[in-house]
Amino acid sequence: MLTLWIFVFGFSFILSGINPKDYFTWVLEVFPALIVFFILTLNYKNFKFSNFTYVFILLHFLILLVVTCRRTLHTR
């Protein structure tokens, strides 16, 4: 479960960072999700949530990253 969670988060993080309109705004919007991601992965063995909770946390991260990606992309 943790490996899949890391892969999905990492993939969406990289996709959201490709060609944003403003990198500073992108960092400010993605940074809180990145902090929580590292805290959850570092404490995974000592302090486990249910899989249901991890799925909804990941969905929240994906919403943050996708909305950031769509909002900061160049419009042509």
PDB file with SEQRES, HELIX, SHEET and CRYST1 records, atoms N, CA, C and O in Angstrom:
SEQRES   1 A   76  MET LEU THR LEU TRP ILE PHE VAL PHE GLY PHE SER PHE          
SEQRES   2 A   76  ILE LEU SER GLY ILE ASN PRO LYS ASP TYR PHE THR TRP          
SEQRES   3 A   76  VAL LEU GLU VAL PHE PRO ALA LEU ILE VAL PHE PHE ILE          
SEQRES   4 A   76  LEU THR LEU ASN TYR LYS ASN PHE LYS PHE SER ASN PHE          
SEQRES   5 A   76  THR TYR VAL PHE ILE LEU LEU HIS PHE LEU ILE LEU LEU          
SEQRES   6 A   76  VAL VAL THR CYS ARG ARG THR LEU HIS THR ARG                  
HELIX    1 AA1 LEU A    2  SER A   16  1                                  15    
HELIX    2 AA2 TYR A   23  LEU A   42  1                                  20    
HELIX    3 AA3 ASN A   51  THR A   72  1                                  22    
CRYST1    1.000    1.000    1.000  90.00  90.00  90.00 P 1           1          
ATOM      1  N   MET A   1       0.824  -1.197   0.000  1.00  0.00           N  
ATOM      2  CA  MET A   1       0.000   0.000   0.000  1.00  0.00           C  
ATOM      3  C   MET A   1       0.867   1.260   0.000  1.00  0.00           C  
ATOM      4  O   MET A   1       0.596   2.213  -0.730  1.00  0.00           O  
ATOM      5  N   LEU A   2       1.904   1.249   0.823  1.00  0.00           N  
ATOM      6  CA  LEU A   2       2.782   2.421   0.916  1.00  0.00           C  
ATOM      7  C   LEU A   2       3.503   2.672  -0.406  1.00  0.00           C  
ATOM      8  O   LEU A   2       3.660   3.821  -0.819  1.00  0.00           O  
ATOM      9  N   THR A   3       3.941   1.607  -1.069  1.00  0.00           N  
ATOM     10  CA  THR A   3       4.648   1.759  -2.341  1.00  0.00           C  
ATOM     11  C   THR A   3       3.735   2.361  -3.403  1.00  0.00           C  
ATOM     12  O   THR A   3       4.151   3.249  -4.148  1.00  0.00           O  
ATOM     13  N   LEU A   4       2.514   1.892  -3.477  1.00  0.00           N  
ATOM     14  CA  LEU A   4       1.553   2.435  -4.435  1.00  0.00           C  
ATOM     15  C   LEU A   4       1.257   3.897  -4.124  1.00  0.00           C  
ATOM     16  O   LEU A   4       1.170   4.729  -5.028  1.00  0.00           O  
ATOM     17  N   TRP A   5       1.105   4.200  -2.852  1.00  0.00           N  
ATOM     18  CA  TRP A   5       0.821   5.567  -2.414  1.00  0.00           C  
ATOM     19  C   TRP A   5       1.960   6.503  -2.806  1.00  0.00           C  
ATOM     20  O   TRP A   5       1.724   7.607  -3.297  1.00  0.00           O  
ATOM     21  N   ILE A   6       3.193   6.057  -2.587  1.00  0.00           N  
ATOM     22  CA  ILE A   6       4.362   6.871  -2.942  1.00  0.00           C  
ATOM     23  C   ILE A   6       4.435   7.062  -4.457  1.00  0.00           C  
ATOM     24  O   ILE A   6       4.718   8.165  -4.926  1.00  0.00           O  
ATOM     25  N   PHE A   7       4.183   6.004  -5.222  1.00  0.00           N  
ATOM     26  CA  PHE A   7       4.241   6.097  -6.678  1.00  0.00           C  
ATOM     27  C   PHE A   7       3.195   7.072  -7.217  1.00  0.00           C  
ATOM     28  O   PHE A   7       3.520   7.920  -8.048  1.00  0.00           O  
ATOM     29  N   VAL A   8       1.959   6.968  -6.764  1.00  0.00           N  
ATOM     30  CA  VAL A   8       0.888   7.840  -7.254  1.00  0.00           C  
ATOM     31  C   VAL A   8       1.168   9.294  -6.874  1.00  0.00           C  
ATOM     32  O   VAL A   8       1.005  10.194  -7.698  1.00  0.00           O  
ATOM     33  N   PHE A   9       1.583   9.524  -5.644  1.00  0.00           N  
ATOM     34  CA  PHE A   9       1.890  10.891  -5.220  1.00  0.00           C  
ATOM     35  C   PHE A   9       3.061  11.456  -6.012  1.00  0.00           C  
ATOM     36  O   PHE A   9       3.002  12.593  -6.480  1.00  0.00           O  
ATOM     37  N   GLY A  10       4.116  10.677  -6.164  1.00  0.00           N  
ATOM     38  CA  GLY A  10       5.294  11.142  -6.899  1.00  0.00           C  
ATOM     39  C   GLY A  10       4.980  11.439  -8.355  1.00  0.00           C  
ATOM     40  O   GLY A  10       5.428  12.449  -8.897  1.00  0.00           O  
ATOM     41  N   PHE A  11       4.210  10.560  -8.991  1.00  0.00           N  
ATOM     42  CA  PHE A  11       3.839  10.761 -10.388  1.00  0.00           C  
ATOM     43  C   PHE A  11       3.009  12.034 -10.560  1.00  0.00           C  
ATOM     44  O   PHE A  11       3.267  12.823 -11.469  1.00  0.00           O  
ATOM     45  N   SER A  12       2.021  12.235  -9.701  1.00  0.00           N  
ATOM     46  CA  SER A  12       1.184  13.430  -9.814  1.00  0.00           C  
ATOM     47  C   SER A  12       1.975  14.693  -9.438  1.00  0.00           C  
ATOM     48  O   SER A  12       1.730  15.764  -9.993  1.00  0.00           O  
ATOM     49  N   PHE A  13       2.911  14.570  -8.508  1.00  0.00           N  
ATOM     50  CA  PHE A  13       3.760  15.705  -8.139  1.00  0.00           C  
ATOM     51  C   PHE A  13       4.620  16.137  -9.324  1.00  0.00           C  
ATOM     52  O   PHE A  13       4.731  17.329  -9.611  1.00  0.00           O  
ATOM     53  N   ILE A  14       5.219  15.183 -10.003  1.00  0.00           N  
ATOM     54  CA  ILE A  14       6.054  15.494 -11.163  1.00  0.00           C  
ATOM     55  C   ILE A  14       5.212  16.086 -12.288  1.00  0.00           C  
ATOM     56  O   ILE A  14       5.614  17.066 -12.914  1.00  0.00           O  
ATOM     57  N   LEU A  15       4.041  15.494 -12.550  1.00  0.00           N  
ATOM     58  CA  LEU A  15       3.180  16.031 -13.607  1.00  0.00           C  
ATOM     59  C   LEU A  15       2.718  17.448 -13.309  1.00  0.00           C  
ATOM     60  O   LEU A  15       2.619  18.271 -14.219  1.00  0.00           O  
ATOM     61  N   SER A  16       2.436  17.737 -12.056  1.00  0.00           N  
ATOM     62  CA  SER A  16       1.968  19.081 -11.732  1.00  0.00           C  
ATOM     63  C   SER A  16       3.076  20.108 -11.838  1.00  0.00           C  
ATOM     64  O   SER A  16       2.800  21.296 -12.007  1.00  0.00           O  
ATOM     65  N   GLY A  17       4.329  19.674 -11.741  1.00  0.00           N  
ATOM     66  CA  GLY A  17       5.451  20.600 -11.806  1.00  0.00           C  
ATOM     67  C   GLY A  17       5.996  20.848 -13.198  1.00  0.00           C  
ATOM     68  O   GLY A  17       6.928  21.635 -13.368  1.00  0.00           O  
ATOM     69  N   ILE A  18       5.430  20.189 -14.192  1.00  0.00           N  
ATOM     70  CA  ILE A  18       5.897  20.380 -15.562  1.00  0.00           C  
ATOM     71  C   ILE A  18       5.300  21.660 -16.132  1.00  0.00           C  
ATOM     72  O   ILE A  18       4.084  21.785 -16.278  1.00  0.00           O  
ATOM     73  N   ASN A  19       6.157  22.588 -16.444  1.00  0.00           N  
ATOM     74  CA  ASN A  19       5.802  23.823 -17.135  1.00  0.00           C  
ATOM     75  C   ASN A  19       4.703  24.650 -16.450  1.00  0.00           C  
ATOM     76  O   ASN A  19       3.740  25.039 -17.110  1.00  0.00           O  
ATOM     77  N   PRO A  20       4.822  24.926 -15.153  1.00  0.00           N  
ATOM     78  CA  PRO A  20       3.829  25.817 -14.548  1.00  0.00           C  
ATOM     79  C   PRO A  20       4.054  27.262 -14.976  1.00  0.00           C  
ATOM     80  O   PRO A  20       5.143  27.624 -15.419  1.00  0.00           O  
ATOM     81  N   LYS A  21       3.051  28.056 -14.845  1.00  0.00           N  
ATOM     82  CA  LYS A  21       3.153  29.464 -15.219  1.00  0.00           C  
ATOM     83  C   LYS A  21       4.104  30.209 -14.284  1.00  0.00           C  
ATOM     84  O   LYS A  21       4.884  31.055 -14.721  1.00  0.00           O  
ATOM     85  N   ASP A  22       4.032  29.887 -13.000  1.00  0.00           N  
ATOM     86  CA  ASP A  22       4.872  30.547 -12.004  1.00  0.00           C  
ATOM     87  C   ASP A  22       5.333  29.506 -10.993  1.00  0.00           C  
ATOM     88  O   ASP A  22       4.520  28.954 -10.251  1.00  0.00           O  
ATOM     89  N   TYR A  23       6.633  29.238 -10.962  1.00  0.00           N  
ATOM     90  CA  TYR A  23       7.155  28.212 -10.055  1.00  0.00           C  
ATOM     91  C   TYR A  23       7.006  28.597  -8.589  1.00  0.00           C  
ATOM     92  O   TYR A  23       6.802  27.725  -7.744  1.00  0.00           O  
ATOM     93  N   PHE A  24       7.101  29.861  -8.277  1.00  0.00           N  
ATOM     94  CA  PHE A  24       6.953  30.290  -6.885  1.00  0.00           C  
ATOM     95  C   PHE A  24       5.547  29.973  -6.366  1.00  0.00           C  
ATOM     96  O   PHE A  24       5.400  29.462  -5.256  1.00  0.00           O  
ATOM     97  N   THR A  25       4.522  30.269  -7.157  1.00  0.00           N  
ATOM     98  CA  THR A  25       3.150  29.960  -6.763  1.00  0.00           C  
ATOM     99  C   THR A  25       2.943  28.455  -6.669  1.00  0.00           C  
ATOM    100  O   THR A  25       2.266  27.966  -5.765  1.00  0.00           O  
ATOM    101  N   TRP A  26       3.529  27.734  -7.605  1.00  0.00           N  
ATOM    102  CA  TRP A  26       3.412  26.275  -7.597  1.00  0.00           C  
ATOM    103  C   TRP A  26       4.022  25.702  -6.310  1.00  0.00           C  
ATOM    104  O   TRP A  26       3.426  24.833  -5.674  1.00  0.00           O  
ATOM    105  N   VAL A  27       5.194  26.183  -5.934  1.00  0.00           N  
ATOM    106  CA  VAL A  27       5.854  25.700  -4.712  1.00  0.00           C  
ATOM    107  C   VAL A  27       5.005  26.025  -3.481  1.00  0.00           C  
ATOM    108  O   VAL A  27       4.853  25.188  -2.591  1.00  0.00           O  
ATOM    109  N   LEU A  28       4.458  27.225  -3.433  1.00  0.00           N  
ATOM    110  CA  LEU A  28       3.635  27.602  -2.281  1.00  0.00           C  
ATOM    111  C   LEU A  28       2.370  26.750  -2.167  1.00  0.00           C  
ATOM    112  O   LEU A  28       1.900  26.491  -1.059  1.00  0.00           O  
ATOM    113  N   GLU A  29       1.824  26.318  -3.282  1.00  0.00           N  
ATOM    114  CA  GLU A  29       0.598  25.521  -3.239  1.00  0.00           C  
ATOM    115  C   GLU A  29       0.873  24.042  -2.997  1.00  0.00           C  
ATOM    116  O   GLU A  29       0.038  23.344  -2.421  1.00  0.00           O  
ATOM    117  N   VAL A  30       2.032  23.556  -3.430  1.00  0.00           N  
ATOM    118  CA  VAL A  30       2.348  22.134  -3.312  1.00  0.00           C  
ATOM    119  C   VAL A  30       3.122  21.820  -2.023  1.00  0.00           C  
ATOM    120  O   VAL A  30       3.080  20.687  -1.544  1.00  0.00           O  
ATOM    121  N   PHE A  31       3.811  22.789  -1.470  1.00  0.00           N  
ATOM    122  CA  PHE A  31       4.675  22.575  -0.310  1.00  0.00           C  
ATOM    123  C   PHE A  31       3.946  21.969   0.905  1.00  0.00           C  
ATOM    124  O   PHE A  31       4.486  21.051   1.523  1.00  0.00           O  
ATOM    125  N   PRO A  32       2.751  22.441   1.269  1.00  0.00           N  
ATOM    126  CA  PRO A  32       2.069  21.807   2.416  1.00  0.00           C  
ATOM    127  C   PRO A  32       1.766  20.325   2.194  1.00  0.00           C  
ATOM    128  O   PRO A  32       1.891  19.522   3.119  1.00  0.00           O  
ATOM    129  N   ALA A  33       1.371  19.963   0.982  1.00  0.00           N  
ATOM    130  CA  ALA A  33       1.109  18.552   0.688  1.00  0.00           C  
ATOM    131  C   ALA A  33       2.393  17.746   0.766  1.00  0.00           C  
ATOM    132  O   ALA A  33       2.381  16.599   1.214  1.00  0.00           O  
ATOM    133  N   LEU A  34       3.488  18.328   0.340  1.00  0.00           N  
ATOM    134  CA  LEU A  34       4.777  17.645   0.395  1.00  0.00           C  
ATOM    135  C   LEU A  34       5.231  17.412   1.836  1.00  0.00           C  
ATOM    136  O   LEU A  34       5.773  16.353   2.155  1.00  0.00           O  
ATOM    137  N   ILE A  35       5.014  18.380   2.687  1.00  0.00           N  
ATOM    138  CA  ILE A  35       5.378  18.234   4.105  1.00  0.00           C  
ATOM    139  C   ILE A  35       4.575  17.104   4.753  1.00  0.00           C  
ATOM    140  O   ILE A  35       5.136  16.245   5.433  1.00  0.00           O  
ATOM    141  N   VAL A  36       3.280  17.112   4.541  1.00  0.00           N  
ATOM    142  CA  VAL A  36       2.420  16.070   5.129  1.00  0.00           C  
ATOM    143  C   VAL A  36       2.768  14.703   4.546  1.00  0.00           C  
ATOM    144  O   VAL A  36       2.764  13.705   5.267  1.00  0.00           O  
ATOM    145  N   PHE A  37       3.068  14.648   3.249  1.00  0.00           N  
ATOM    146  CA  PHE A  37       3.464  13.390   2.617  1.00  0.00           C  
ATOM    147  C   PHE A  37       4.694  12.803   3.305  1.00  0.00           C  
ATOM    148  O   PHE A  37       4.712  11.615   3.630  1.00  0.00           O  
ATOM    149  N   PHE A  38       5.724  13.625   3.531  1.00  0.00           N  
ATOM    150  CA  PHE A  38       6.925  13.121   4.186  1.00  0.00           C  
ATOM    151  C   PHE A  38       6.666  12.718   5.633  1.00  0.00           C  
ATOM    152  O   PHE A  38       7.219  11.721   6.097  1.00  0.00           O  
ATOM    153  N   ILE A  39       5.853  13.456   6.342  1.00  0.00           N  
ATOM    154  CA  ILE A  39       5.529  13.093   7.721  1.00  0.00           C  
ATOM    155  C   ILE A  39       4.797  11.751   7.769  1.00  0.00           C  
ATOM    156  O   ILE A  39       5.104  10.904   8.608  1.00  0.00           O  
ATOM    157  N   LEU A  40       3.834  11.561   6.876  1.00  0.00           N  
ATOM    158  CA  LEU A  40       3.081  10.306   6.862  1.00  0.00           C  
ATOM    159  C   LEU A  40       3.943   9.116   6.451  1.00  0.00           C  
ATOM    160  O   LEU A  40       3.808   8.032   7.019  1.00  0.00           O  
ATOM    161  N   THR A  41       4.828   9.302   5.469  1.00  0.00           N  
ATOM    162  CA  THR A  41       5.664   8.181   5.047  1.00  0.00           C  
ATOM    163  C   THR A  41       6.735   7.850   6.080  1.00  0.00           C  
ATOM    164  O   THR A  41       7.073   6.680   6.260  1.00  0.00           O  
ATOM    165  N   LEU A  42       7.269   8.853   6.757  1.00  0.00           N  
ATOM    166  CA  LEU A  42       8.288   8.567   7.772  1.00  0.00           C  
ATOM    167  C   LEU A  42       7.693   7.892   9.003  1.00  0.00           C  
ATOM    168  O   LEU A  42       8.370   7.098   9.657  1.00  0.00           O  
ATOM    169  N   ASN A  43       6.458   8.191   9.322  1.00  0.00           N  
ATOM    170  CA  ASN A  43       5.809   7.612  10.494  1.00  0.00           C  
ATOM    171  C   ASN A  43       4.890   6.449  10.161  1.00  0.00           C  
ATOM    172  O   ASN A  43       4.084   6.055  11.004  1.00  0.00           O  
ATOM    173  N   TYR A  44       4.982   5.895   8.977  1.00  0.00           N  
ATOM    174  CA  TYR A  44       4.061   4.846   8.537  1.00  0.00           C  
ATOM    175  C   TYR A  44       4.130   3.605   9.420  1.00  0.00           C  
ATOM    176  O   TYR A  44       3.091   3.035   9.755  1.00  0.00           O  
ATOM    177  N   LYS A  45       5.319   3.179   9.799  1.00  0.00           N  
ATOM    178  CA  LYS A  45       5.443   1.954  10.607  1.00  0.00           C  
ATOM    179  C   LYS A  45       5.073   2.177  12.069  1.00  0.00           C  
ATOM    180  O   LYS A  45       4.555   1.268  12.718  1.00  0.00           O  
ATOM    181  N   ASN A  46       5.328   3.365  12.592  1.00  0.00           N  
ATOM    182  CA  ASN A  46       5.065   3.633  14.003  1.00  0.00           C  
ATOM    183  C   ASN A  46       3.633   4.081  14.279  1.00  0.00           C  
ATOM    184  O   ASN A  46       3.083   3.802  15.344  1.00  0.00           O  
ATOM    185  N   PHE A  47       3.043   4.766  13.328  1.00  0.00           N  
ATOM    186  CA  PHE A  47       1.721   5.348  13.548  1.00  0.00           C  
ATOM    187  C   PHE A  47       0.888   5.134  12.292  1.00  0.00           C  
ATOM    188  O   PHE A  47       0.863   5.980  11.398  1.00  0.00           O  
ATOM    189  N   LYS A  48       0.206   3.990  12.237  1.00  0.00           N  
ATOM    190  CA  LYS A  48      -0.542   3.622  11.039  1.00  0.00           C  
ATOM    191  C   LYS A  48      -1.993   4.074  11.125  1.00  0.00           C  
ATOM    192  O   LYS A  48      -2.661   3.914  12.147  1.00  0.00           O  
ATOM    193  N   PHE A  49      -2.456   4.644  10.018  1.00  0.00           N  
ATOM    194  CA  PHE A  49      -3.880   4.908   9.842  1.00  0.00           C  
ATOM    195  C   PHE A  49      -4.479   3.735   9.076  1.00  0.00           C  
ATOM    196  O   PHE A  49      -3.754   2.848   8.627  1.00  0.00           O  
ATOM    197  N   SER A  50      -5.783   3.729   8.929  1.00  0.00           N  
ATOM    198  CA  SER A  50      -6.408   2.689   8.118  1.00  0.00           C  
ATOM    199  C   SER A  50      -6.153   2.990   6.641  1.00  0.00           C  
ATOM    200  O   SER A  50      -5.839   4.121   6.272  1.00  0.00           O  
ATOM    201  N   ASN A  51      -6.292   1.965   5.806  1.00  0.00           N  
ATOM    202  CA  ASN A  51      -6.126   2.154   4.364  1.00  0.00           C  
ATOM    203  C   ASN A  51      -7.141   3.144   3.824  1.00  0.00           C  
ATOM    204  O   ASN A  51      -6.838   3.917   2.915  1.00  0.00           O  
ATOM    205  N   PHE A  52      -8.336   3.124   4.377  1.00  0.00           N  
ATOM    206  CA  PHE A  52      -9.391   4.064   3.983  1.00  0.00           C  
ATOM    207  C   PHE A  52      -8.923   5.510   4.178  1.00  0.00           C  
ATOM    208  O   PHE A  52      -9.129   6.359   3.311  1.00  0.00           O  
ATOM    209  N   THR A  53      -8.296   5.775   5.312  1.00  0.00           N  
ATOM    210  CA  THR A  53      -7.793   7.117   5.597  1.00  0.00           C  
ATOM    211  C   THR A  53      -6.688   7.509   4.630  1.00  0.00           C  
ATOM    212  O   THR A  53      -6.665   8.636   4.134  1.00  0.00           O  
ATOM    213  N   TYR A  54      -5.767   6.581   4.358  1.00  0.00           N  
ATOM    214  CA  TYR A  54      -4.692   6.885   3.426  1.00  0.00           C  
ATOM    215  C   TYR A  54      -5.217   7.153   2.019  1.00  0.00           C  
ATOM    216  O   TYR A  54      -4.684   8.012   1.316  1.00  0.00           O  
ATOM    217  N   VAL A  55      -6.240   6.440   1.605  1.00  0.00           N  
ATOM    218  CA  VAL A  55      -6.823   6.671   0.278  1.00  0.00           C  
ATOM    219  C   VAL A  55      -7.413   8.075   0.197  1.00  0.00           C  
ATOM    220  O   VAL A  55      -7.215   8.766  -0.803  1.00  0.00           O  
ATOM    221  N   PHE A  56      -8.125   8.503   1.217  1.00  0.00           N  
ATOM    222  CA  PHE A  56      -8.724   9.835   1.172  1.00  0.00           C  
ATOM    223  C   PHE A  56      -7.691  10.950   1.329  1.00  0.00           C  
ATOM    224  O   PHE A  56      -7.869  12.032   0.772  1.00  0.00           O  
ATOM    225  N   ILE A  57      -6.625  10.705   2.072  1.00  0.00           N  
ATOM    226  CA  ILE A  57      -5.530  11.679   2.134  1.00  0.00           C  
ATOM    227  C   ILE A  57      -4.889  11.803   0.761  1.00  0.00           C  
ATOM    228  O   ILE A  57      -4.596  12.911   0.310  1.00  0.00           O  
ATOM    229  N   LEU A  58      -4.667  10.665   0.087  1.00  0.00           N  
ATOM    230  CA  LEU A  58      -4.087  10.694  -1.250  1.00  0.00           C  
ATOM    231  C   LEU A  58      -5.016  11.391  -2.238  1.00  0.00           C  
ATOM    232  O   LEU A  58      -4.547  12.143  -3.092  1.00  0.00           O  
ATOM    233  N   LEU A  59      -6.312  11.158  -2.141  1.00  0.00           N  
ATOM    234  CA  LEU A  59      -7.262  11.858  -3.016  1.00  0.00           C  
ATOM    235  C   LEU A  59      -7.201  13.367  -2.788  1.00  0.00           C  
ATOM    236  O   LEU A  59      -7.273  14.145  -3.739  1.00  0.00           O  
ATOM    237  N   HIS A  60      -7.071  13.770  -1.551  1.00  0.00           N  
ATOM    238  CA  HIS A  60      -6.950  15.199  -1.251  1.00  0.00           C  
ATOM    239  C   HIS A  60      -5.665  15.768  -1.865  1.00  0.00           C  
ATOM    240  O   HIS A  60      -5.682  16.852  -2.448  1.00  0.00           O  
ATOM    241  N   PHE A  61      -4.562  15.043  -1.735  1.00  0.00           N  
ATOM    242  CA  PHE A  61      -3.310  15.472  -2.352  1.00  0.00           C  
ATOM    243  C   PHE A  61      -3.455  15.591  -3.862  1.00  0.00           C  
ATOM    244  O   PHE A  61      -2.980  16.554  -4.463  1.00  0.00           O  
ATOM    245  N   LEU A  62      -4.113  14.608  -4.475  1.00  0.00           N  
ATOM    246  CA  LEU A  62      -4.292  14.639  -5.928  1.00  0.00           C  
ATOM    247  C   LEU A  62      -5.124  15.836  -6.358  1.00  0.00           C  
ATOM    248  O   LEU A  62      -4.832  16.465  -7.375  1.00  0.00           O  
ATOM    249  N   ILE A  63      -6.145  16.149  -5.600  1.00  0.00           N  
ATOM    250  CA  ILE A  63      -6.954  17.326  -5.917  1.00  0.00           C  
ATOM    251  C   ILE A  63      -6.103  18.588  -5.821  1.00  0.00           C  
ATOM    252  O   ILE A  63      -6.178  19.454  -6.693  1.00  0.00           O  
ATOM    253  N   LEU A  64      -5.300  18.696  -4.774  1.00  0.00           N  
ATOM    254  CA  LEU A  64      -4.416  19.857  -4.637  1.00  0.00           C  
ATOM    255  C   LEU A  64      -3.445  19.962  -5.809  1.00  0.00           C  
ATOM    256  O   LEU A  64      -3.249  21.042  -6.367  1.00  0.00           O  
ATOM    257  N   LEU A  65      -2.841  18.840  -6.176  1.00  0.00           N  
ATOM    258  CA  LEU A  65      -1.842  18.868  -7.233  1.00  0.00           C  
ATOM    259  C   LEU A  65      -2.452  19.095  -8.604  1.00  0.00           C  
ATOM    260  O   LEU A  65      -1.884  19.827  -9.415  1.00  0.00           O  
ATOM    261  N   VAL A  66      -3.591  18.486  -8.880  1.00  0.00           N  
ATOM    262  CA  VAL A  66      -4.225  18.638 -10.193  1.00  0.00           C  
ATOM    263  C   VAL A  66      -4.780  20.047 -10.358  1.00  0.00           C  
ATOM    264  O   VAL A  66      -4.631  20.647 -11.422  1.00  0.00           O  
ATOM    265  N   VAL A  67      -5.412  20.577  -9.331  1.00  0.00           N  
ATOM    266  CA  VAL A  67      -5.936  21.944  -9.413  1.00  0.00           C  
ATOM    267  C   VAL A  67      -4.780  22.926  -9.577  1.00  0.00           C  
ATOM    268  O   VAL A  67      -4.886  23.888 -10.338  1.00  0.00           O  
ATOM    269  N   THR A  68      -3.683  22.692  -8.870  1.00  0.00           N  
ATOM    270  CA  THR A  68      -2.504  23.541  -9.024  1.00  0.00           C  
ATOM    271  C   THR A  68      -1.968  23.445 -10.436  1.00  0.00           C  
ATOM    272  O   THR A  68      -1.605  24.457 -11.035  1.00  0.00           O  
ATOM    273  N   CYS A  69      -1.916  22.254 -10.964  1.00  0.00           N  
ATOM    274  CA  CYS A  69      -1.409  22.054 -12.324  1.00  0.00           C  
ATOM    275  C   CYS A  69      -2.295  22.768 -13.332  1.00  0.00           C  
ATOM    276  O   CYS A  69      -1.785  23.436 -14.230  1.00  0.00           O  
ATOM    277  N   ARG A  70      -3.592  22.642 -13.206  1.00  0.00           N  
ATOM    278  CA  ARG A  70      -4.517  23.255 -14.163  1.00  0.00           C  
ATOM    279  C   ARG A  70      -4.541  24.770 -14.028  1.00  0.00           C  
ATOM    280  O   ARG A  70      -4.724  25.474 -15.021  1.00  0.00           O  
ATOM    281  N   ARG A  71      -4.361  25.275 -12.832  1.00  0.00           N  
ATOM    282  CA  ARG A  71      -4.430  26.706 -12.600  1.00  0.00           C  
ATOM    283  C   ARG A  71      -3.164  27.416 -13.058  1.00  0.00           C  
ATOM    284  O   ARG A  71      -3.221  28.578 -13.462  1.00  0.00           O  
ATOM    285  N   THR A  72      -2.014  26.732 -13.001  1.00  0.00           N  
ATOM    286  CA  THR A  72      -0.755  27.398 -13.303  1.00  0.00           C  
ATOM    287  C   THR A  72      -0.201  27.059 -14.676  1.00  0.00           C  
ATOM    288  O   THR A  72       0.887  27.522 -15.020  1.00  0.00           O  
ATOM    289  N   LEU A  73      -0.908  26.268 -15.474  1.00  0.00           N  
ATOM    290  CA  LEU A  73      -0.423  25.951 -16.808  1.00  0.00           C  
ATOM    291  C   LEU A  73      -0.529  27.172 -17.722  1.00  0.00           C  
ATOM    292  O   LEU A  73      -1.402  28.023 -17.554  1.00  0.00           O  
ATOM    293  N   HIS A  74       0.371  27.231 -18.680  1.00  0.00           N  
ATOM    294  CA  HIS A  74       0.304  28.291 -19.678  1.00  0.00           C  
ATOM    295  C   HIS A  74      -0.926  28.105 -20.556  1.00  0.00           C  
ATOM    296  O   HIS A  74      -1.208  26.993 -21.002  1.00  0.00           O  
ATOM    297  N   THR A  75      -1.634  29.149 -20.799  1.00  0.00           N  
ATOM    298  CA  THR A  75      -2.745  29.084 -21.743  1.00  0.00           C  
ATOM    299  C   THR A  75      -2.256  29.593 -23.080  1.00  0.00           C  
ATOM    300  O   THR A  75      -1.657  30.664 -23.169  1.00  0.00           O  
ATOM    301  N   ARG A  76      -2.508  28.835 -24.098  1.00  0.00           N  
ATOM    302  CA  ARG A  76      -2.014  29.204 -25.437  1.00  0.00           C  
ATOM    303  C   ARG A  76      -3.145  29.466 -26.355  1.00  0.00           C  
ATOM    304  O   ARG A  76      -2.930  29.790 -27.523  1.00  0.00           O  
TER     305      ARG A  76                                                      
END                                                                             
